[in-house]
Amino acid sequence: MNLERAVVIPGDGIGPEVTCAVQRILEKAGAAIEWVPHDAGLTALAAGDEVLPGDTVAAIEHHGVALKGPCTTPVGKGFSSVNVQLRKRLNLYAAVRPVRSLPGVKTRFENVDLVIIRENTEGLYSGVENEVTPGVVMSMKVASENACTRIARWAFRYATHRQRKKITVLHKANIMKLTDGLFIRCAQQIHKKEYPNIEYNELIIDAGCMRLVQDPSAFDMLLLENLYGDVVSDLCAGLIGGLGVVPGANIGDTHAVFEAVHGSAPDIAGKNVANPLALLMSAVMMLNYMADHRANPGAKAVADRLRVAYDSALEAGCKTRDLGGELGTDAFADAVIERLQ
């Protein structure tokens, strides 16, 4: 693997622990990465900086890629989400969440294999809120033809590259006829004009969620606007064991941030019990991105080796407490390292 430089943001709570474990695993796997550390979240605030320091954003702009641990976001007050700020400032318009059943992790379903693609910059997460009159507040849902078309084209291109067969759009265009109506029209046009070879269908989101929990094997790729994508991607994570076993990526035309999608879990920080798997899987996505976008085929070889190793560890019963096992953060990392081929 050719040497790569990547920003690393350890984050808050359990973030530094799982980040350190993942860096150690990647080094043992032969990933030639020079890490450029930067802070965000409560860690940055504690250092007297902004919640998302300008030099952190500038570093990602310069190096193009970042691996990010979980950052704390206050509920209902305080500073805005680091994740939302990153997506807006770097125009990371495509959120990608692969969800697949893992060996040794028993759930109600087997052979789940989904990819959720979420539009990352608009919708109700645009943050356009105001108080109309005392006691009455309003939040505006934003949709533009440019962003809707862009994410639809990105999803179909991803499906083609990854040899996926079908895209299903989940929407509420029966009620939100302008915003969600625009979203599905743009998807329809991209399908018809550019990717007619990919199977395409649509479902109203409430019916779609019911069908997901009845039979997730009926779906392949899901395409959703921002808020729906946030909710449904976590729902799908629940099908295979929770947020501790799914990776995440936020990708734009020139930059990408790969992150653990679970919380910072301050209650278990520093106890060496956190599961580093989600961040490790996100690092595997980052390596595949480097292979695809930076002509670095060695990165894919390392990614494949890592995936085989953590699958093998799970199948052998090497699991952290959140998955019913007894291993700590470092012990799970050791178990993966032992199985590297």
KOLLO-152135 format. One record per atom (N, C-alpha, C): y, x, z; residue in one letter. Coordinates in pm, whole numbers, plus 32768, in hexadecimal, padded with zeros to 4 digits. Layout:
# residues N
YXZA/...
END
This chain:
# residues 341
7F8880548000M/800080008000M/807C80578000M/80DA803B7FA5N/815880837FA2N/81AB8063801EN/81FB80C38048L/824E80B080BEL/82B3804080A7L/82BE7FE58107E/831F7F788103E/83767F7F8180E/83F07F518173R/84487F4181E7R/845B7EAC81FER/844F7E82827BA/845D7DF4829DA/84A37DE78323A/84FA7D86832CV/853D7D6783ABV/84D87D248407V/84DB7D478487V/84887D0184E9V/84E47CCB8557V/84D47C498573I/85227C0585DBI/84BE7BD68645I/84AF7C1C86B4P/844A7BF68717P/84607B6B8753P/84DE7B408761G/84F97ABB8795G/84FB7AB5882DG/84E17A3F8863D/84ED7A2588F2D/84667A068930D/84627A0089B4G/83E979D689FAG/83727A2E89DAG/830979F189A1I/82917A3C897BI/82A37A8A88FAI/83157A7A88BAG/832C7ABA8838G/83127B508837G/83507B9C8892P/83397C2E8890P/82A67C5488A1P/825C7C0A88F4E/81CE7C29890AE/817B7C15888BE/818B7BA0884DV/81397B8587D7V/81657BDD8762V/81E67BFA875BT/82187C5286F1T/81DD7CDE86FDT/81DC7D128776C/81A37D97878EC/810F7D9A8768C/80C67D31878EA/80377D2A876EA/80217D2986D7A/80727CDC8690V/80647CD285FFV/80887D5685BBV/80F17D9685E8Q/81147E1885AFQ/80A37E7C85C1Q/80627E798634R/7FF27ED5864ER/7F7D7EB885F1R/7F5F7E3785DCI/7EF17E128583I/7F107E3E84F4I/7F8B7E2684C8L/7FAF7E4B843FL/7FA77EE18429L/7FD17F2D848CE/7FC97FBF8480E/7F387FEC8470E/7EDE7FB384C0K/7E517FD884BAK/7E127FAA8436K/7E497F4183FAA/7E137F0E837CA/7E447F5E8303A/7EA17FB8831AG/7ED4800A82ACG/7F4F7FD38268G/7F957F7982ABA/80117F438272A/80807FAA8283A/80B07FE08215A/811880478219A/81A18003821FA/81C87FDE8299I/82467F9682ABI/829E7FE2830FI/83177FFD82E7E/837B80358342E/83CC7FC08378E/83C07FA783F9W/84017F338435W/84927F528459W/84E97EF4843BV/85787EFF845CV/85977E9384C3V/859C7EB68545P/85AA7E4F85AEP/86377E1785B9P/863D7D9385CBH/86BB7D4D85E5H/86A07CD78641H/87097CA88683D/86FB7C3B86E4D/87337BB886AED/87037B4A86EBA/873A7AC586D4A/87117A6F874BA/875579FD875CG/873279A287C8G/876B79CC884EG/872679A488BAL/875579C48941L/875D7A5B8957L/87037AA58918T/87047B378925T/87867B7288F2T/87B87B3D8883A/88377B6C884DA/88AB7B4488A8A/88A67AC988DCL/890F7A9C8937L/89147AF389B4L/889E7B1489E9A/88987B668A62A/88D27BF18A4BA/88CE7C1E89CFA/89067CA189ACA/899B7C98898DA/89D67C22899FG/8A657C10898AG/8A8C7BF488FBG/8A2B7BCD88A8D/8A467BB2881CD/8A3D7B1C8800D/8A4E7AF58783E/8A3B7A6B875BE/89A77A4A8758E/898879C78756V/88FC799F8754V/88B679CF86D5V/890079D68667L/88CE7A1385ECL/89347A7B85C0L/89237AF785EDP/89877B5E85D0P/89957B78853AP/8A0E7B998514G/8A297BB48487G/89D97C298452G/89C07C8F84A8D/89757D028476D/88E27CE0845FD/88AF7C7C84A7T/88267C4F848ET/881B7C0E8405T/887B7BB783E6V/887D7B778363V/88907BE082F5V/88EC7C3C830CA/89077CA482A8A/888B7CFB828EA/883F7D1582F7A/87C67D6782E7A/875E7D1F8291A/874F7C9B82A7I/86F07C4F8255I/871F7C4981C5I/87A37C3981B3E/87D97C3A812AE/87BC7CC080E6E/87C67D2B8130H/87B37DB080F7H/87207DCC80D8H/86C77DAD8138H/863A7DD08128H/85E87D6180E6H/861B7CE780E9G/85DC7C7A809FG/856E7C3080E7G/85367C6B8150V/84C27C318193V/84D07C43822AV/84A67BDD8276A/84A67BE98308A/842C7BA58342A/83FB7BDB83B1L/83947B9C8402L/83D57B778485L/83CB7AF684A9K/84197AC3851AK/83C07A7E8581K/83CF7AA785FEG/838E7A62866DG/83DA79E38691G/83A6799386EEP/83E879158712P/846B792B875DP/84CF78DA873EC/855078DD8783C/8567785687C8C/859F785B883ET/85B977E2888CT/862C7792884FT/861B770E8848T/868676B3881ET/869976498888T/8710763F88C5P/872775D8892BP/8719754C88F0P/86EB74ED8940V/86D974638912V/8752740F893AV/879673D688D6G/8803737988EFG/888673B78919G/888D743A8922K/8909747C894AK/88FF750F8924K/896D7559893EG/896A75E98929G/897476118897G/8949768B887AF/895A76C387F5F/88F776878791F/891A768F8710S/88C4765786A9S/884E76B4868ES/87E6767D8652S/876976C5863AS/877F774485E8S/874377B28617V/8746782E85CAV/870378198543V/869477CF8542N/864C77B884C5N/86A37770845FN/86E97706848DV/873F76BA8432V/87AE771483FCV/87EA77658453Q/885577BE8427Q/8822782383C0Q/87AD785C83D9L/877578BC837AL/875F787C82F1L/8726780482F1R/870977C18273R/878877A78225R/87F2777F826BK/886F77608227K/88B477DF81F5K/88BC7844824AR/890978BB8226R/88C4790F81BCR/883E790981B7L/87F479578154L/87C0790080E2L/87E0787F80E6N/87B47821807FN/871C7824806EN/86D6781B80DFL/8643781A80DFL/8617778980CFL/8614775B8055Y/860976CC803CY/857B7696803DY/851676EE803BA/848B76C08039A/844376EA80B8A/841D76898109A/83C876A4817EA/8337768D8155A/82E376EF8170V/825776EA8146V/81FF76F281C2V/81A6769081D1R/814C768C8245R/80BC76758216R/806D76DE8204P/7FE076CA81E5P/7F95769D8264P/7F3B763F8253V/7EED760A82C3V/7E5B76068297V/7E07765782D6R/7D79765782B1R/7D227660832DR/7CAE76248327S/7C4F762D8395S/7C2476BD83A8S/7C1376E38427L/7BEF776D8447L/7B6377728483L/7B1777D88463P/7A9177E5849CP/7A9977F58534P/7A4277B0857BG/7A3F77BC860BG/7AA477668654G/7AFC7721860AV/7B5E76C88649V/7B3776398626V/7AF475F78682K/7ABC75738668K/7B267508867DK/7B3674B28619T/7B91743F8623T/7B4973C585EAT/7B90735585E2R/7B5372DA85AFR/7B3072E4851BR/7B71734184D4F/7B5F734B8444F/7B2C73D5841EF/7AE273DA83B1E/7AB37458837AE/7AEA746982ECE/7AF674E482C2N/7B1E75038239N/7BA874CC8214N/7C0374CA8275V/7C8E74A88256V/7CCC751E820AV/7D0F7502819DD/7D4F756A814CD/7DCA752D8109D/7E3A7534814DL/7EB674F7811EL/7F2575608116L/7F87754680C0V/8002759380C1V/8076752F80C2V/80CC753C8126I/814074E38131I/81BA753080FFI/820074F7809EI/827C75318069I/82EF74D58093I/834E750E80D7R/83BD74C08111R/844274F280DCR/8496749780ABE/851E74BC8085E/856974E18105E/85AC75518103N/85D675928180N/866B7591819BN/86BC75558143T/874D75678151T/879C74E6815CT/875E74738140E/87AC73F6813BE/8772738C8199E/877D730E8171G/874C72A181C4G/879E728F8242G/8761725482A7L/87A672408327L/87BE72C28371L/8778732D834AY/878D73AF838AY/880873F78353Y/885273B682FDS/88CE73F382CDS/89337405833ES/892073BA83ABG/897673C9841FG/89FC73858412G/8A07732383B7V/8A8472D983A6V/8A8272638407V/8AB77278847DE/8AB8721184E5E/8B4571FE851BE/8B6471868543N/8BE4716D8583N/8BDF70F085D9N/8C3F70E68632E/8C4B70708687E/8CAA700E8643E/8C766F9C8618V/8CC56F3885D2V/8D2B6EF98630V/8CFB6ED586A4T/8D4D6E9B870FT/8D036EB78790T/8D436EB58803P/8CFC6ED4887FP/8C7B6E82888EP/8C0D6EC988A0G/8B8C6E8688AFG/8B416E6F882DG/8B806E9487BCV/8B3F6E838739V/8B476F0786ECV/8AD36F3F86CAV/8AD06FBC867EV/8A876FA785FAV/8AA16FFF859AM/8A666FF08516M/8A35707884E6M/89C3707884A3S/898F70F18463S/897970D283D0S/89AA71288378M/89A4710E82E8M/892F715682A7M/88E3710E8256K/88767149820BK/88AC71748183K/889C71F48163V/88D4722C80E9V/8864724E8088V/88757227800BA/8817724C7FA1A/8865726B7F23A/884272D67EE0S/888472F87E62S/881A730A7DF6S/883F72EC7D7CE/87E172FC7D0DE/87B5738D7CFFE/881273EA7D17N/87F174777D0AN/878474A07D6CN/8795747B7DECA/873474A47E52A/86AF745C7E41A/86B373DD7E1CC/863673917E09C/85E773C87D92C/862D73E97D27T/85EA74217CB1T/85B474AC7CCFT/860374FA7D17R/85DC75847D38R/855B75887D8AR/855175347DF0I/84D975387E44I/846074FF7DFAI/8476749C7DA5A/840774667D56A/83D174D07CF7A/842975167CB2R/83FD757F7C56R/83B675EE7CA3R/83EA76127D18W/83AC767A7D69W/831E76517D91W/830D75D37DB9A/828975A37DE4A/822575A47D71A/824E75777CFCF/81F375777C89F/81D276067C5CF/8233765E7C64R/821A76EA7C41R/81B677287CA3R/81C8770A7D24Y/816C773B7D8AY/80E077057D71Y/80D676847D52A/805476477D37A/800D768C7CC3A/805976AC7C5CT/801F76F07BE9T/7FEF777C7C0ET/804377C67C56H/802278507C7BH/7FA978557CD8H/7FA277F57D35R/7F3677F57D99R/7EBE77A17D6CR/7EC4776E7CF3Q/7E56771E7CBAQ/7E3676A37D10Q/7E9F76617D3ER/7E8F75E17D82R/7E8D75737D18R/7E5075047D39K/7E34749D7CD3K/7E9474267CD6K/7ECC74067D4DK/7F1373877D59K/7F8873937DB9K/7FF673547D96I/806B734A7DEEI/808472B77E0DI/8094729A7E8ET/80B672137EBAT/813F72177EFET/819B71C57ECFV/821E71B97F0FV/821871477F74V/823E71667FF0L/824B70FF8057L/82DF70DE8067L/8300705F8064H/838D7035805DH/83A06FAE80A1H/841E6F8280A6K/84406EFC80D6K/84A66EBF8077K/848A6ECE7FF6A/84E96E9E7F91A/84EF6E077F89A/848F6DC27FC8N/849A6D307FCDN/850E6D038024N/85386D578083I/85A96D3780D9I/86226D8B80B5I/86106E1080AEM/867E6E6A808CM/867B6E847FF6M/86AB6E217FAEK/869A6E1E7F1CK/86EC6E8A7ED5K/875D6EB37F10L/87B06F187ECFL/877D6FA57EEDL/876F6FC77F6ET/874770507F92T/86B5706C7F6FT/865B701F7FA7D/85CD70347F89D/85AC700E7EF9D/85F66FAD7EC5G/85E46F897E38G/86036FFF7DDEG/867070487DFCL/869270C07DAEL/862471297DBCL/85EF71397E34F/8588719E7E4BF/850D71857DF3F/84DE71097DF0I/846470F07DA1I/848370F17D0BI/84F970C87CE1R/851A70CD7C53R/851B715D7C20R/855271B77C70C/855572447C48C/84C7727C7C40C/847272587CA0A/83E772867C9DA/839F724F7C22A/83B671D07C04Q/837871927B8FQ/839F71DB7B0FQ/841E71FE7B03Q/844F72407A8AQ/841472CB7A79Q/840E73177AE6I/83D4739D7ADEI/833F73947AB9I/82F973357AF4H/826C73227AD3H/825B73017A40H/82A672A07A10K/829672717986K/82BD72DA791FK/832D731E7936K/8363737978D2K/8329740678D7K/830574357951E/82E174C1795FE/825374DC798DE/821A748179DDY/8195749B7A17Y/813A74217A0EY/812773EA7997P/80D27372798BP/803F738E79ACP/8019740E79B1N/7F8E743179CFN/7F6B74217A62N/7FD0741C7ABAI/7FB974097B49I/7FB673737B68I/7F4E73457BABE/7F4872B87BD1E/7FBA72997C33E/7FF772267C23Y/806D72017C73Y/806371707CA0Y/808371587D1FN/809070CD7D4BN/80F370C47DBFN/8112704C7DE7E/817570317E50E/813D6FCD7EB4E/81676FDC7F32L/81416F7E7F9BL/81B86F687FF7L/81CD6EEC8020I/822F6ED28089I/81FE6F198107I/82576F59814FI/82306FBB81B3I/81DE6F808226I/81FB6F058250D/81AC6ECD82BED/811B6EB78294D/81076E86821AA/807F6E7681E6A/803D6EFE81D2A/808D6F6081A5G/80586FE58190G/802870268211G/80747014827EC/804C704B82FFC/7FCB700B8330C/7FBE6F87831CM/7F436F448343M/7ECC6F7D82F7M/7EDD6F928275R/7E6F6FC68226R/7E4F7058824AR/7EB470A48270L/7E9D712F8297L/7E4171378310L/7E5770E18373V/7E0470E983EBV/7D7E70A283D8V/7D727054836DQ/7CF17018834DQ/7C99707982FFQ/7CD570BB829AD/7C8771148244D/7CE3717B8203D/7CFD71EB8247P/7D567251820DP/7D20728F818DP/7C9D72848174S/7C6572BF80FBS/7C937277807DS/7CD37202808CA/7D0771B98019A/7D8571FA7FE0A/7DBB725D8027F/7E39729C7FFFF/7E2573307FE1F/7E7E73657F8FD/7E7C73F37F6BD/7F0074347F92D/7F6C74137F4AM/7FF274407F6FM/804A73C77F8AM/80A073D47FEFL/8100736C8011L/818C73A17FFAL/81DF73507FBCL/826B73737FA2L/82C4730D7FE7L/8320733E803EL/837072E3808FL/83FE7316809FL/845972B680B8E/84E172DF80DCE/84DF7317816AE/85537343819AN/855C7398820FN/851F735E8290N/855372EE82BEL/852372B4833CL/8491728C8334L/846A724882C8Y/83DE722082B9Y/8383729A82BAY/83AE73038276G/835C737C826FG/834A73BD82F7G/83B273B98349D/83A973F183CFD/834173A68421D/83477322841EV/82ED72D0846DV/825D72D98439V/824C72CA83B7V/81C572C5837CV/817F734C8385V/81CB73B9837BS/818A743C8384S/81507453840FS/819474228478D/815B742B84FED/80E573CC8510D/80EF735684D5L/807E72F984D8L/8002733A849BL/8014737B842AC/7FA373BA83E6C/7F6D74308438C/7FC47477847EA/7F9574E284D5A/7F3674AB853FA/7F537431856FG/7EFC73F385D2G/7E7173D6859EG/7E6173CE851BL/7DDE73B484E1L/7D80742B84F0L/7DB774A38504I/7D63751C8505I/7D6C756C8587I/7DB3753885ECG/7DB7757E866CG/7E40759686A5G/7EAA7574865DG/7F3075808695G/7F8575EC8654G/800075FA8688L/80617656864DL/803C76E88662L/7FE0770286BDG/7FB7778C86D6G/7F5E77C7866BG/7F357775860AV/7ED877A785A4V/7F0B778D8516V/7F8E77798508V/7FC677668481V/803E77C3846DV/804A77FB83F6P/80BB785183D5P/812C78018397P/819D78438381G/820C7802833EG/8263786682F5G/82A27838828AA/82FD788D823EA/8373783B820FA/83E7787B8209N/8460784181D1N/848D789C8161N/848B786780E7I/849A78BC8071I/850C788A8018I/855B78E87FE7G/85C378CA7F86G/85AB791A7F06G/860F79227EB4D/8600796B7E35D/85FA7A027E49D/863C7A337EB2T/86427AC57EC4T/861B7AF37F50T/860C7A987FB1H/85EB7ABE803AH/857C7A658070H/85357A9880D5A/84CB7A4A8113A/84BC7A7181A5A/84AA7A0E81FBV/84937A24828AV/840E79E382AFV/83B57A3082EBF/83317A018311F/832E79F883A9F/82FE798683DEE/8311796E846BE/829D792484ABE/828C793B852DA/823678E4857DA/827F7860858EA/823B77F18576V/827E776F857AV/8277772D8602V/822E776B8661H/8228773286E8H/82A3775B8739H/82AD772887B2G/832077438806G/831777CA884DG/838077E7889AS/8389786888DES/833E786A8962S/831277F68994A/82BC77EB8A0BA/82E678478A7DA/836078388AB1P/838E78938B1BP/8339788E8B99P/82F178208BADD/82A078138C27D/822A78748C2BD/820078A78BB6I/819179068BB5I/81BC798F8B83I/823D79A18B71A/826F7A228B40A/824F7A908BA4A/82257B038B70G/82097B768BC3G/81837B748C09G/81307B0F8BEDK/80AF7B018C32K/80387B2E8BDDK/80527B5B8B63N/7FE87B8A8B0AN/7F7D7B1F8AF1N/7FAA7AA38ADFV/7F4B7A378AC1V/7F6C79EF8A3EV/7FDD7A1089FFA/800779C98986A/7FAE79EC8910A/7F9F798C88B7N/7F4E799E883FN/7FA479DA87D0N/7F837A53879EP/7FD37A908733P/7FA97A6586A7P/7F467A0A869EL/7F0B79EC861BL/7F6E79B185B9L/7FC3795385E5A/802279158587A/807E797C8548A/80AF79D98599L/81077A408562L/80BA7AA1850AL/803C7ABE852FL/7FE87B1384DAL/7FD07AD28453L/7FB47A518452M/7FA07A0A83D4M/80207A088382M/809379FD83C5S/81137A02837ES/81287A8C8341S/80FD7AF58388A/81067B7C8352A/80AE7B8C82D6A/803B7B4A82D6V/7FE57B4B825FV/802E7B0981E9V/80727A998204M/80C47A5B819BM/812F7ABC8169M/816B7B0681C5M/81D27B66819FM/81987BD28143M/81217C038162L/80E17C68810EL/80C27C318082L/80927BB5807DN/807A7B787FFAN/80FC7B687FABN/81687B467FF1Y/81EB7B3C7FB1Y/82137BC47F77Y/81FD7C2F7FC4M/821D7CB67F93M/81CC7CD87F18M/814D7CAF7F18A/80F97CC97EA4A/812C7C7F7E29A/81567C027E3CD/81817BAF7DCBD/820C7BD27D99D/82687BF17DF5H/82F57BFE7DD1H/83257C8D7DCAH/82D37CEC7DF9R/82FF7D777DFAR/829C7DD37DB4R/82437D987D66A/81E17DE67D1AA/819A7E4B7D74A/81667E197DE3N/81237E6F7E44N/80967E397E5BN/80397E537DFFP/7FB27E1A7E0BP/7F697E477E88P/7F8C7EBC7EBCG/7F4D7EEA7F37G/7F687E8D7FACG/7FDA7E477FA8A/7FFA7DEA8014A/7F987D768018A/7F6D7D487FA3K/7F0B7CDB7F9FK/7E857D087FD6K/7E5F7D827FB9A/7DE07DB67FEDA/7DE17DB98086A/7E537DE180C0V/7E5F7DE08152V/7E5B7D518187V/7EA07CF68142A/7EA17C69816CA/7E147C2F816DA/7DC87C4B8104D/7D3F7C1980FCD/7CE97C51816DD/7CFC7CD0818BR/7CB07D1181F6R/7CD07CD1827DR/7D4E7CB58294L/7D767C768312L/7D3D7BE98320L/7D417B9E82B4R/7D0D7B1582BAR/7C777B1582DAR/7C2C7B6C829CV/7B9D7B7682B9V/7B887B9D834CV/7BDB7BF7837FA/7BCB7C288408A/7BE77BBB846FA/7C547B70845FY/7C6E7B0B84C6Y/7C117A9384B8Y/7BE57A73843ED/7B7E7A0B8430D/7AFD7A358477D/7AD87AB48465S/7A5F7AE884A3S/7A697AE6853BS/7ADD7B0A856EA/7AF27B098600A/7AE57A7C8638A/7B237A1B85F6L/7B1B79918624L/7A8C795D861FL/7A47797C85B2E/79BD794D85A2E/79627986860FE/798379FE863EA/79347A3E86A8A/795A7A0C8733A/79B979AE873AG/79E1797687BAG/7A5079C087FFG/7A927A1B87B9C/7B027A6687F2C/7B817A1187E8C/7BA079CA8853K/7C10796C884FK/7C65797688CDK/7CE3795688BDT/7D3E7951892ET/7D3178CA8975T/7D7578BC89E5R/7D6278478A3BR/7D8877C489F7R/7DEC77C889A1D/7E17774C8960D/7DAC77148904D/7D4C776888DDL/7CDE773D8887L/7C5B772F88D4L/7C6477308958G/7BED772089ABG/7BA777A189CCG/7BE3781389ABG/7BA8789489C9G/7BE278D18A46G/7BC579528A59E/7BF279978AD2E/7C407A168AB5E/7C517A398A37L/7C947AB78A15L/7D2A7AAC8A27L/7D667B1C8A4CG/7DF67B278A50G/7E2C7B5789CAG/7EAF7B6889C3T/7EF17B918947T/7EB97C158914T/7EB87C7A896AD/7E8B7CFE8940D/7DF67D00891FD/7DA67CB6896CA/7D167CB58955A/7CF57C7288CFA/7D3F7C0988ADF/7D277BCB882BF/7D4E7C2B87BBF/7DBC7C7187CDA/7DE47CD48768A/7D777D3D8759A/7D3F7D6A87C7D/7CD37DCD87C1D/7C5A7D968774D/7C3A7D14878CA/7BC87CD78749A/7BDB7CD386B2A/7C557CB98685V/7C717CBA85F6V/7C697D4785BFV/7CA17DA78606I/7C9F7E3385D9I/7C107E6585CAI/7BB97E3F8629E/7B2D7E6A8623E/7AE57E3985A6E/7B167DCC856CR/7AD27D9084F8R/7B157DB18474R/7B757E098474L/7BB57E3283F8L/7B547E8383A4L/7B457E608327Q/7AEB7EA682CCQ/7B387F10827EQ/
END
